[in-house]
Amino acid sequence: MQSLSLKFTVLIAAVTLGNTSYGQQSASTDSEILFVRRIAPLLREKCLGCHGNDPQEIEGSLDVRSLAGLLAGGDSSEPSIVAGKPDKSPLYLAATRKSGDWSEMPPKEAEQLSAEQLTWLRQWIASGTQWPSKQQQELIQKKF
């Protein structure tokens, strides 16, 4: 009987530990991971030079340093992203360089986003534009 009880205890411990590690891993959504691994570096590389590095000289009034800045939009007063709707998001439309309504961004053709980068941007917007806290970003960087 003790052997059965010990086996049951070991089984419960294994399931509990398994659930704990799964719970910790699933605490970061795919959208958050995409943001940390792909979108944040993309914004730093392609956008912050004109839209955030110097808060006193933000071009077009579009500040890409935060989700709030992206949602506030720029001179157009429209949000630059519409969560879940990349085809209605000026940021995505400007990056595709195929919209007659939005200026091509980044403006220099040599700096335009690659097809892969556009896919990341589209996926991030489509998945709800998660922008994790600094603490969550650090955890994701360590884990993934």
C-alpha positions, 0 to 999 in steps of 0.5 A: 500500500505504501508503494502505491501511495508513494507512486501516487505522490510522485505522480502528483508531484510530476504533474504539479511541476509540469503544470508550473513550468507550463504555466510560467512559459505560457505567462508570456503570450506569443504576441509579447514574445514577438514584440520583444524579439522582433518588434521592439528591435525593429522600432529601435532600428527603423523608427526611433531615429525620427520618432522618439530618440529625441523627444524634443524633435519627434517628426510628424508628432508620432512617438513610437517609444510606447504603445500610448504614443502609437495609439495617440498617432501623429499629425493625423490624430489617428492611432497609428495602429488598430489592434487586430487590424493591420490593414487599417493600421497606418503604421503597417500601411506606411511600412508596406509602401503601398498606401496612397493615404500614408507616407512611405516609412521609413522614408529612405527606400534603402531602409524599407522593411523586408518582407519578413519584417513586414510579416512580423509587424502584421502578425504583431498588430493582428495578434493585438499589439501586446506591449509588455512591461519593462519587467516582462520584457526582461523576463522574456529576453532571458527565457527566449 
